[in-house]
Amino acid sequence: RKKIKPGSLMKALIRPGAGDKNPSDGDQVVYHCTVRTLDGVVVESTRADFGGKGIPKRQVLGKSKMLLGLLEGIPTMLSGEAAMFKVKPELHYGEEDCPVALTDGFPKDDELHFEIELIDFSKVK
């Protein structure tokens, strides 16, 4: 993984999680994600109340195509936790060789807020 600069990924806890284990590379994570501009405009969401399909994402840490900010941020979370990550462009869609496709007009060069709810995680069999 690339080294990240201090201050390029900041976390604020919204709701604490349960347990004492965090997900790590190779774990499947199930999470909801809502992406907002710094002035609060929702630009992407998995949640139905924000225009998404209402289906959480399922990805394998270290194997699935993920944004660097999420790859670094999600392993700091506990199951059931909700957190807001303030992410600089180089750790989201503005990342060089970004592995995730994005729609035209998406504010990829702006700092964004990623609200993540880690529903659950488990070892991949």
N, CA, C and O atoms as a GROMACS GRO file, in nm:
protein
  500
    1ARG      N    1   0.083  -0.120   0.000
    1ARG     CA    2   0.000   0.000   0.000
    1ARG      C    3   0.086   0.124   0.000
    1ARG      O    4   0.200   0.125   0.048
    2LYS      N    5   0.029   0.229  -0.055
    2LYS     CA    6   0.099   0.357  -0.056
    2LYS      C    7   0.102   0.415   0.085
    2LYS      O    8   0.013   0.390   0.166
    3LYS      N    9   0.206   0.494   0.113
    3LYS     CA   10   0.212   0.568   0.239
    3LYS      C   11   0.116   0.686   0.225
    3LYS      O   12   0.110   0.749   0.120
    4ILE      N   13   0.043   0.716   0.333
    4ILE     CA   14  -0.045   0.832   0.326
    4ILE      C   15   0.012   0.944   0.412
    4ILE      O   16   0.073   0.921   0.516
    5LYS      N   17  -0.011   1.067   0.364
    5LYS     CA   18   0.040   1.184   0.436
    5LYS      C   19  -0.047   1.211   0.557
    5LYS      O   20  -0.169   1.196   0.550
    6PRO      N   21   0.013   1.253   0.670
    6PRO     CA   22  -0.066   1.291   0.786
    6PRO      C   23  -0.167   1.400   0.749
    6PRO      O   24  -0.134   1.493   0.676
    7GLY      N   25  -0.289   1.386   0.800
    7GLY     CA   26  -0.393   1.484   0.772
    7GLY      C   27  -0.474   1.458   0.647
    7GLY      O   28  -0.572   1.528   0.622
    8SER      N   29  -0.435   1.358   0.566
    8SER     CA   30  -0.511   1.334   0.443
    8SER      C   31  -0.632   1.244   0.467
    8SER      O   32  -0.718   1.230   0.380
    9LEU      N   33  -0.640   1.183   0.586
    9LEU     CA   34  -0.754   1.100   0.624
    9LEU      C   35  -0.783   1.127   0.771
    9LEU      O   36  -0.701   1.095   0.858
   10MET      N   37  -0.900   1.186   0.799
   10MET     CA   38  -0.937   1.218   0.937
   10MET      C   39  -1.067   1.145   0.970
   10MET      O   40  -1.156   1.135   0.886
   11LYS      N   41  -1.078   1.095   1.093
   11LYS     CA   42  -1.195   1.017   1.134
   11LYS      C   43  -1.266   1.084   1.252
   11LYS      O   44  -1.202   1.130   1.346
   12ALA      N   45  -1.399   1.089   1.244
   12ALA     CA   46  -1.482   1.134   1.356
   12ALA      C   47  -1.585   1.026   1.383
   12ALA      O   48  -1.655   0.983   1.292
   13LEU      N   49  -1.594   0.982   1.506
   13LEU     CA   50  -1.687   0.876   1.545
   13LEU      C   51  -1.829   0.932   1.552
   13LEU      O   52  -1.853   1.034   1.616
   14ILE      N   53  -1.924   0.864   1.487
   14ILE     CA   54  -2.065   0.901   1.494
   14ILE      C   55  -2.135   0.811   1.595
   14ILE      O   56  -2.209   0.860   1.681
   15ARG      N   57  -2.110   0.680   1.585
   15ARG     CA   58  -2.170   0.583   1.678
   15ARG      C   59  -2.068   0.474   1.704
   15ARG      O   60  -2.014   0.416   1.609
   16PRO      N   61  -2.039   0.443   1.831
   16PRO     CA   62  -1.941   0.338   1.859
   16PRO      C   63  -1.990   0.200   1.815
   16PRO      O   64  -2.110   0.175   1.807
   17GLY      N   65  -1.895   0.114   1.788
   17GLY     CA   66  -1.928  -0.024   1.750
   17GLY      C   67  -1.918  -0.116   1.870
   17GLY      O   68  -1.906  -0.071   1.984
   18ALA      N   69  -1.924  -0.245   1.842
   18ALA     CA   70  -1.922  -0.346   1.948
   18ALA      C   71  -1.799  -0.435   1.932
   18ALA      O   72  -1.746  -0.450   1.822
   19GLY      N   73  -1.757  -0.493   2.042
   19GLY     CA   74  -1.646  -0.587   2.038
   19GLY      C   75  -1.512  -0.517   2.042
   19GLY      O   76  -1.504  -0.396   2.066
   20ASP      N   77  -1.407  -0.596   2.018
   20ASP     CA   78  -1.273  -0.539   2.023
   20ASP      C   79  -1.190  -0.581   1.902
   20ASP      O   80  -1.068  -0.566   1.902
   21LYS      N   81  -1.255  -0.635   1.800
   21LYS     CA   82  -1.183  -0.679   1.680
   21LYS      C   83  -1.212  -0.583   1.565
   21LYS      O   84  -1.323  -0.533   1.548
   22ASN      N   85  -1.107  -0.560   1.486
   22ASN     CA   86  -1.118  -0.476   1.367
   22ASN      C   87  -1.097  -0.564   1.244
   22ASN      O   88  -1.026  -0.664   1.250
   23PRO      N   89  -1.157  -0.526   1.131
   23PRO     CA   90  -1.132  -0.601   1.008
   23PRO      C   91  -0.988  -0.580   0.961
   23PRO      O   92  -0.926  -0.477   0.988
   24SER      N   93  -0.936  -0.679   0.889
   24SER     CA   94  -0.800  -0.668   0.834
   24SER      C   95  -0.800  -0.725   0.692
   24SER      O   96  -0.901  -0.779   0.646
   25ASP      N   97  -0.687  -0.713   0.624
   25ASP     CA   98  -0.677  -0.762   0.486
   25ASP      C   99  -0.725  -0.907   0.478
   25ASP      O  100  -0.690  -0.990   0.562
   26GLY      N  101  -0.806  -0.935   0.377
   26GLY     CA  102  -0.860  -1.069   0.358
   26GLY      C  103  -0.998  -1.086   0.417
   26GLY      O  104  -1.066  -1.185   0.388
   27ASP      N  105  -1.043  -0.991   0.500
   27ASP     CA  106  -1.178  -0.998   0.556
   27ASP      C  107  -1.278  -0.937   0.458
   27ASP      O  108  -1.248  -0.839   0.390
   28GLN      N  109  -1.397  -0.998   0.452
   28GLN     CA  110  -1.506  -0.936   0.377
   28GLN      C  111  -1.574  -0.836   0.469
   28GLN      O  112  -1.613  -0.869   0.580
   29VAL      N  113  -1.587  -0.712   0.421
   29VAL     CA  114  -1.655  -0.608   0.498
   29VAL      C  115  -1.788  -0.575   0.431
   29VAL      O  116  -1.797  -0.570   0.308
   30VAL      N  117  -1.889  -0.553   0.512
   30VAL     CA  118  -2.022  -0.516   0.465
   30VAL      C  119  -2.051  -0.379   0.525
   30VAL      O  120  -2.054  -0.363   0.647
   31TYR      N  121  -2.072  -0.278   0.438
   31TYR     CA  122  -2.088  -0.143   0.490
   31TYR      C  123  -2.175  -0.056   0.400
   31TYR      O  124  -2.186  -0.077   0.280
   32HIS      N  125  -2.238   0.042   0.465
   32HIS     CA  126  -2.308   0.147   0.392
   32HIS      C  127  -2.213   0.265   0.380
   32HIS      O  128  -2.132   0.289   0.469
   33CYS      N  129  -2.224   0.337   0.270
   33CYS     CA  130  -2.135   0.451   0.245
   33CYS      C  131  -2.216   0.565   0.183
   33CYS      O  132  -2.286   0.545   0.083
   34THR      N  133  -2.205   0.683   0.241
   34THR     CA  134  -2.264   0.804   0.183
   34THR      C  135  -2.152   0.905   0.167
   34THR      O  136  -2.082   0.938   0.263
   35VAL      N  137  -2.135   0.956   0.045
   35VAL     CA  138  -2.029   1.052   0.015
   35VAL      C  139  -2.092   1.189  -0.003
   35VAL      O  140  -2.186   1.206  -0.080
   36ARG      N  141  -2.037   1.287   0.070
   36ARG     CA  142  -2.086   1.424   0.062
   36ARG      C  143  -1.972   1.520   0.032
   36ARG      O  144  -1.856   1.493   0.064
   37THR      N  145  -2.008   1.632  -0.031
   37THR     CA  146  -1.912   1.741  -0.043
   37THR      C  147  -1.902   1.806   0.095
   37THR      O  148  -1.983   1.777   0.182
   38LEU      N  149  -1.804   1.893   0.114
   38LEU     CA  150  -1.786   1.956   0.245
   38LEU      C  151  -1.905   2.044   0.284
   38LEU      O  152  -1.926   2.071   0.402
   39ASP      N  153  -1.983   2.090   0.184
   39ASP     CA  154  -2.103   2.168   0.218
   39ASP      C  155  -2.228   2.081   0.231
   39ASP      O  156  -2.340   2.133   0.234
   40GLY      N  157  -2.210   1.949   0.238
   40GLY     CA  158  -2.321   1.860   0.272
   40GLY      C  159  -2.401   1.801   0.158
   40GLY      O  160  -2.497   1.729   0.182
   41VAL      N  161  -2.365   1.829   0.034
   41VAL     CA  162  -2.438   1.775  -0.081
   41VAL      C  163  -2.398   1.629  -0.102
   41VAL      O  164  -2.281   1.597  -0.117
   42VAL      N  165  -2.499   1.540  -0.103
   42VAL     CA  166  -2.474   1.397  -0.125
   42VAL      C  167  -2.444   1.374  -0.273
   42VAL      O  168  -2.523   1.410  -0.360
   43VAL      N  169  -2.327   1.314  -0.300
   43VAL     CA  170  -2.289   1.286  -0.439
   43VAL      C  171  -2.292   1.138  -0.472
   43VAL      O  172  -2.288   1.100  -0.589
   44GLU      N  173  -2.301   1.054  -0.370
   44GLU     CA  174  -2.306   0.908  -0.391
   44GLU      C  175  -2.349   0.844  -0.260
   44GLU      O  176  -2.307   0.886  -0.152
   45SER      N  177  -2.433   0.740  -0.269
   45SER     CA  178  -2.474   0.670  -0.147
   45SER      C  179  -2.525   0.531  -0.179
   45SER      O  180  -2.580   0.506  -0.286
   46THR      N  181  -2.506   0.440  -0.083
   46THR     CA  182  -2.568   0.308  -0.092
   46THR      C  183  -2.706   0.310  -0.027
   46THR      O  184  -2.784   0.217  -0.046
   47ARG      N  185  -2.737   0.414   0.049
   47ARG     CA  186  -2.862   0.422   0.125
   47ARG      C  187  -2.978   0.471   0.039
   47ARG      O  188  -2.963   0.567  -0.036
   48ALA      N  189  -3.092   0.405   0.052
   48ALA     CA  190  -3.210   0.442  -0.026
   48ALA      C  191  -3.256   0.584   0.005
   48ALA      O  192  -3.300   0.656  -0.085
   49ASP      N  193  -3.245   0.628   0.132
   49ASP     CA  194  -3.290   0.763   0.166
   49ASP      C  195  -3.201   0.872   0.107
   49ASP      O  196  -3.235   0.990   0.118
   50PHE      N  197  -3.090   0.836   0.046
   50PHE     CA  198  -3.004   0.933  -0.022
   50PHE      C  199  -2.990   0.899  -0.170
   50PHE      O  200  -2.892   0.940  -0.233
   51GLY      N  201  -3.086   0.826  -0.226
   51GLY     CA  202  -3.087   0.798  -0.368
   51GLY      C  203  -3.016   0.670  -0.411
   51GLY      O  204  -3.010   0.640  -0.530
   52GLY      N  205  -2.963   0.595  -0.315
   52GLY     CA  206  -2.896   0.469  -0.348
   52GLY      C  207  -2.996   0.355  -0.356
   52GLY      O  208  -3.117   0.376  -0.346
   53LYS      N  209  -2.945   0.234  -0.375
   53LYS     CA  210  -3.031   0.116  -0.388
   53LYS      C  211  -3.071   0.057  -0.254
   53LYS      O  212  -3.158  -0.030  -0.249
   54GLY      N  213  -3.009   0.103  -0.145
   54GLY     CA  214  -3.040   0.049  -0.013
   54GLY      C  215  -2.967  -0.081   0.017
   54GLY      O  216  -2.996  -0.148   0.115
   55ILE      N  217  -2.871  -0.115  -0.068
   55ILE     CA  218  -2.795  -0.240  -0.051
   55ILE      C  219  -2.652  -0.204  -0.011
   55ILE      O  220  -2.585  -0.130  -0.083
   56PRO      N  221  -2.605  -0.254   0.104
   56PRO     CA  222  -2.468  -0.222   0.145
   56PRO      C  223  -2.365  -0.284   0.051
   56PRO      O  224  -2.392  -0.383  -0.017
   57LYS      N  225  -2.247  -0.225   0.050
   57LYS     CA  226  -2.135  -0.280  -0.029
   57LYS      C  227  -2.076  -0.399   0.045
   57LYS      O  228  -2.074  -0.402   0.168
   58ARG      N  229  -2.029  -0.496  -0.032
   58ARG     CA  230  -1.955  -0.612   0.021
   58ARG      C  231  -1.823  -0.616  -0.054
   58ARG      O  232  -1.821  -0.632  -0.176
   59GLN      N  233  -1.714  -0.602   0.019
   59GLN     CA  234  -1.583  -0.604  -0.044
   59GLN      C  235  -1.484  -0.678   0.045
   59GLN      O  236  -1.504  -0.688   0.166
   60VAL      N  237  -1.378  -0.728  -0.017
   60VAL     CA  238  -1.273  -0.796   0.058
   60VAL      C  239  -1.154  -0.700   0.069
   60VAL      O  240  -1.098  -0.657  -0.031
   61LEU      N  241  -1.118  -0.666   0.193
   61LEU     CA  242  -1.007  -0.574   0.216
   61LEU      C  243  -0.879  -0.629   0.155
   61LEU      O  244  -0.842  -0.745   0.177
   62GLY      N  245  -0.811  -0.545   0.078
   62GLY     CA  246  -0.684  -0.585   0.018
   62GLY      C  247  -0.699  -0.662  -0.112
   62GLY      O  248  -0.600  -0.688  -0.180
   63LYS      N  249  -0.823  -0.700  -0.149
   63LYS     CA  250  -0.844  -0.775  -0.273
   63LYS      C  251  -0.940  -0.703  -0.368
   63LYS      O  252  -0.916  -0.699  -0.489
   64SER      N  253  -1.048  -0.647  -0.315
   64SER     CA  254  -1.146  -0.577  -0.398
   64SER      C  255  -1.089  -0.442  -0.442
   64SER      O  256  -0.999  -0.387  -0.377
   65LYS      N  257  -1.143  -0.388  -0.551
   65LYS     CA  258  -1.105  -0.254  -0.595
   65LYS      C  259  -1.170  -0.155  -0.498
   65LYS      O  260  -1.291  -0.138  -0.497
   66MET      N  261  -1.086  -0.090  -0.418
   66MET     CA  262  -1.136   0.004  -0.317
   66MET      C  263  -1.054   0.132  -0.321
   66MET      O  264  -0.938   0.133  -0.361
   67LEU      N  265  -1.118   0.240  -0.280
   67LEU     CA  266  -1.047   0.367  -0.265
   67LEU      C  267  -0.948   0.356  -0.150
   67LEU      O  268  -0.976   0.290  -0.050
   68LEU      N  269  -0.834   0.418  -0.165
   68LEU     CA  270  -0.730   0.411  -0.063
   68LEU      C  271  -0.778   0.461   0.073
   68LEU      O  272  -0.743   0.404   0.176
   69GLY      N  273  -0.858   0.567   0.074
   69GLY     CA  274  -0.911   0.619   0.201
   69GLY      C  275  -0.995   0.517   0.275
   69GLY      O  276  -0.989   0.510   0.398
   70LEU      N  277  -1.075   0.439   0.203
   70LEU     CA  278  -1.158   0.335   0.266
   70LEU      C  279  -1.072   0.216   0.308
   70LEU      O  280  -1.095   0.156   0.413
   71LEU      N  281  -0.974   0.183   0.226
   71LEU     CA  282  -0.884   0.072   0.257
   71LEU      C  283  -0.806   0.099   0.385
   71LEU      O  284  -0.774   0.006   0.459
   72GLU      N  285  -0.776   0.225   0.411
   72GLU     CA  286  -0.706   0.264   0.534
   72GLU      C  287  -0.803   0.290   0.649
   72GLU      O  288  -0.771   0.260   0.764
   73GLY      N  289  -0.921   0.344   0.620
   73GLY     CA  290  -1.015   0.384   0.725
   73GLY      C  291  -1.097   0.271   0.783
   73GLY      O  292  -1.114   0.264   0.905
   74ILE      N  293  -1.150   0.182   0.699
   74ILE     CA  294  -1.238   0.075   0.747
   74ILE      C  295  -1.170  -0.016   0.850
   74ILE      O  296  -1.236  -0.057   0.945
   75PRO      N  297  -1.041  -0.049   0.836
   75PRO     CA  298  -0.977  -0.134   0.937
   75PRO      C  299  -0.966  -0.070   1.076
   75PRO      O  300  -0.928  -0.138   1.172
   76THR      N  301  -0.997   0.059   1.089
   76THR     CA  302  -0.995   0.123   1.221
   76THR      C  303  -1.129   0.110   1.291
   76THR      O  304  -1.144   0.154   1.405
   77MET      N  305  -1.228   0.049   1.224
   77MET     CA  306  -1.365   0.045   1.276
   77MET      C  307  -1.398  -0.088   1.343
   77MET      O  308  -1.334  -0.191   1.319
   78LEU      N  309  -1.499  -0.082   1.429
   78LEU     CA  310  -1.556  -0.202   1.492
   78LEU      C  311  -1.689  -0.233   1.425
   78LEU      O  312  -1.750  -0.145   1.364
   79SER      N  313  -1.735  -0.357   1.437
   79SER     CA  314  -1.864  -0.396   1.381
   79SER      C  315  -1.975  -0.310   1.443
   79SER      O  316  -1.981  -0.294   1.564
   80GLY      N  317  -2.062  -0.256   1.358
   80GLY     CA  318  -2.173  -0.172   1.404
   80GLY      C  319  -2.137  -0.025   1.417
   80GLY      O  320  -2.225   0.058   1.441
   81GLU      N  321  -2.010   0.008   1.402
   81GLU     CA  322  -1.966   0.147   1.417
   81GLU      C  323  -2.006   0.231   1.297
   81GLU      O  324  -2.011   0.182   1.184
   82ALA      N  325  -2.036   0.357   1.323
   82ALA     CA  326  -2.057   0.455   1.217
   82ALA      C  327  -1.955   0.567   1.238
   82ALA      O  328  -1.936   0.614   1.350
   83ALA      N  329  -1.891   0.608   1.131
   83ALA     CA  330  -1.789   0.712   1.140
   83ALA      C  331  -1.791   0.799   1.015
   83ALA      O  332  -1.835   0.756   0.908
   84MET      N  333  -1.743   0.922   1.031
   84MET     CA  334  -1.729   1.014   0.919
   84MET      C  335  -1.580   1.030   0.892
   84MET      O  336  -1.502   1.064   0.982
   85PHE      N  337  -1.540   1.006   0.769
   85PHE     CA  338  -1.401   1.024   0.729
   85PHE      C  339  -1.392   1.145   0.637
   85PHE      O  340  -1.463   1.153   0.536
   86LYS      N  341  -1.305   1.237   0.671
   86LYS     CA  342  -1.276   1.351   0.584
   86LYS      C  343  -1.155   1.308   0.502
   86LYS      O  344  -1.048   1.281   0.556
   87VAL      N  345  -1.173   1.302   0.369
   87VAL     CA  346  -1.074   1.239   0.283
   87VAL      C  347  -1.025   1.337   0.175
   87VAL      O  348  -1.104   1.395   0.101
   88LYS      N  349  -0.894   1.353   0.169
   88LYS     CA  350  -0.832   1.437   0.065
   88LYS      C  351  -0.842   1.364  -0.070
   88LYS      O  352  -0.848   1.241  -0.073
   89PRO      N  353  -0.844   1.441  -0.181
   89PRO     CA  354  -0.862   1.380  -0.314
   89PRO      C  355  -0.765   1.268  -0.347
   89PRO      O  356  -0.802   1.171  -0.414
   90GLU      N  357  -0.640   1.278  -0.301
   90GLU     CA  358  -0.542   1.174  -0.337
   90GLU      C  359  -0.572   1.040  -0.272
   90GLU      O  360  -0.510   0.939  -0.307
   91LEU      N  361  -0.668   1.036  -0.178
   91LEU     CA  362  -0.707   0.909  -0.116
   91LEU      C  363  -0.847   0.863  -0.158
   91LEU      O  364  -0.895   0.761  -0.110
   92HIS      N  365  -0.911   0.938  -0.247
   92HIS     CA  366  -1.040   0.890  -0.300
   92HIS      C  367  -1.033   0.890  -0.452
   92HIS      O  368  -0.936   0.841  -0.509
   93TYR      N  369  -1.133   0.944  -0.518
   93TYR     CA  370  -1.142   0.933  -0.663
   93TYR      C  371  -1.037   1.017  -0.738
   93TYR      O  372  -1.020   1.000  -0.858
   94GLY      N  373  -0.967   1.108  -0.667
   94GLY     CA  374  -0.861   1.186  -0.728
   94GLY      C  375  -0.727   1.114  -0.723
   94GLY      O  376  -0.626   1.164  -0.772
   95GLU      N  377  -0.728   0.995  -0.662
   95GLU     CA  378  -0.608   0.913  -0.647
   95GLU      C  379  -0.551   0.878  -0.785
   95GLU      O  380  -0.625   0.849  -0.878
   96GLU      N  381  -0.420   0.880  -0.795
   96GLU     CA  382  -0.354   0.841  -0.920
   96GLU      C  383  -0.385   0.694  -0.946
   96GLU      O  384  -0.375   0.612  -0.854
   97ASP      N  385  -0.422   0.660  -1.068
   97ASP     CA  386  -0.460   0.522  -1.104
   97ASP      C  387  -0.576   0.472  -1.017
   97ASP      O  388  -0.574   0.358  -0.970
   98CYS      N  389  -0.676   0.557  -0.995
   98CYS     CA  390  -0.791   0.521  -0.912
   98CYS      C  391  -0.854   0.391  -0.963
   98CYS      O  392  -0.887   0.381  -1.081
   99PRO      N  393  -0.872   0.291  -0.874
   99PRO     CA  394  -0.926   0.162  -0.916
   99PRO      C  395  -1.078   0.160  -0.933
   99PRO      O  396  -1.134   0.060  -0.978
  100VAL      N  397  -1.145   0.269  -0.896
  100VAL     CA  398  -1.291   0.272  -0.896
  100VAL      C  399  -1.341   0.371  -1.002
  100VAL      O  400  -1.297   0.486  -1.006
  101ALA      N  401  -1.432   0.324  -1.088
  101ALA     CA  402  -1.488   0.410  -1.192
  101ALA      C  403  -1.579   0.515  -1.129
  101ALA      O  404  -1.637   0.494  -1.023
  102LEU      N  405  -1.590   0.630  -1.198
  102LEU     CA  406  -1.678   0.732  -1.145
  102LEU      C  407  -1.753   0.801  -1.256
  102LEU      O  408  -1.713   0.797  -1.372
  103THR      N  409  -1.864   0.865  -1.218
  103THR     CA  410  -1.950   0.929  -1.316
  103THR      C  411  -1.896   1.066  -1.355
  103THR      O  412  -1.820   1.127  -1.280
  104ASP      N  413  -1.935   1.113  -1.474
  104ASP     CA  414  -1.895   1.246  -1.520
  104ASP      C  415  -1.947   1.352  -1.423
  104ASP      O  416  -2.058   1.339  -1.370
  105GLY      N  417  -1.869   1.454  -1.401
  105GLY     CA  418  -1.911   1.563  -1.314
  105GLY      C  419  -1.890   1.537  -1.166
  105GLY      O  420  -1.921   1.623  -1.084
  106PHE      N  421  -1.838   1.421  -1.131
  106PHE     CA  422  -1.815   1.389  -0.990
  106PHE      C  423  -1.701   1.477  -0.938
  106PHE      O  424  -1.600   1.495  -1.007
  107PRO      N  425  -1.715   1.533  -0.817
  107PRO     CA  426  -1.612   1.625  -0.765
  107PRO      C  427  -1.487   1.554  -0.714
  107PRO      O  428  -1.455   1.560  -0.595
  108LYS      N  429  -1.417   1.486  -0.804
  108LYS     CA  430  -1.303   1.402  -0.764
  108LYS      C  431  -1.182   1.482  -0.715
  108LYS      O  432  -1.094   1.426  -0.650
  109ASP      N  433  -1.178   1.611  -0.746
  109ASP     CA  434  -1.064   1.692  -0.704
  109ASP      C  435  -1.091   1.767  -0.573
  109ASP      O  436  -1.009   1.848  -0.531
  110ASP      N  437  -1.204   1.740  -0.510
  110ASP     CA  438  -1.242   1.807  -0.385
  110ASP      C  439  -1.222   1.714  -0.266
  110ASP      O  440  -1.226   1.592  -0.280
  111GLU      N  441  -1.200   1.774  -0.149
  111GLU     CA  442  -1.200   1.696  -0.025
  111GLU      C  443  -1.345   1.652  -0.002
  111GLU      O  444  -1.437   1.732  -0.022
  112LEU      N  445  -1.366   1.528   0.038
  112LEU     CA  446  -1.502   1.475   0.056
  112LEU      C  447  -1.518   1.412   0.193
  112LEU      O  448  -1.421   1.370   0.256
  113HIS      N  449  -1.643   1.406   0.238
  113HIS     CA  450  -1.678   1.335   0.361
  113HIS      C  451  -1.739   1.200   0.324
  113HIS      O  452  -1.833   1.195   0.245
  114PHE      N  453  -1.686   1.093   0.380
  114PHE     CA  454  -1.738   0.958   0.360
  114PHE      C  455  -1.798   0.913   0.492
  114PHE      O  456  -1.726   0.892   0.589
  115GLU      N  457  -1.931   0.898   0.495
  115GLU     CA  458  -1.996   0.845   0.615
  115GLU      C  459  -2.007   0.694   0.596
  115GLU      O  460  -2.075   0.646   0.505
  116ILE      N  461  -1.940   0.620   0.684
  116ILE     CA  462  -1.934   0.475   0.673
  116ILE      C  463  -2.001   0.411   0.793
  116ILE      O  464  -1.973   0.448   0.907
  117GLU      N  465  -2.091   0.316   0.768
  117GLU     CA  466  -2.145   0.231   0.874
  117GLU      C  467  -2.097   0.090   0.846
  117GLU      O  468  -2.140   0.027   0.749
  118LEU      N  469  -2.009   0.040   0.931
  118LEU     CA  470  -1.958  -0.096   0.916
  118LEU      C  471  -2.060  -0.191   0.977
  118LEU      O  472  -2.069  -0.203   1.100
  119ILE      N  473  -2.137  -0.257   0.893
  119ILE     CA  474  -2.244  -0.345   0.940
  119ILE      C  475  -2.184  -0.471   1.001
  119ILE      O  476  -2.224  -0.514   1.109
  120ASP      N  477  -2.088  -0.530   0.930
  120ASP     CA  478  -2.027  -0.654   0.979
  120ASP      C  479  -1.902  -0.683   0.897
  120ASP      O  480  -1.879  -0.622   0.792
  121PHE      N  481  -1.822  -0.776   0.945
  121PHE     CA  482  -1.708  -0.825   0.868
  121PHE      C  483  -1.682  -0.969   0.911
  121PHE      O  484  -1.716  -1.011   1.021
  122SER      N  485  -1.619  -1.044   0.820
  122SER     CA  486  -1.590  -1.184   0.849
  122SER      C  487  -1.472  -1.230   0.765
  122SER      O  488  -1.440  -1.170   0.662
  123LYS      N  489  -1.408  -1.336   0.811
  123LYS     CA  490  -1.299  -1.397   0.734
  123LYS      C  491  -1.359  -1.459   0.608
  123LYS      O  492  -1.467  -1.519   0.612
  124VAL      N  493  -1.288  -1.446   0.498
  124VAL     CA  494  -1.332  -1.508   0.374
  124VAL      C  495  -1.286  -1.653   0.376
  124VAL      O  496  -1.169  -1.682   0.404
  125LYS      N  497  -1.377  -1.743   0.346
  125LYS     CA  498  -1.345  -1.886   0.350
  125LYS      C  499  -1.262  -1.925   0.229
  125LYS      O  500  -1.225  -2.041   0.214
   0.00000   0.00000   0.00000
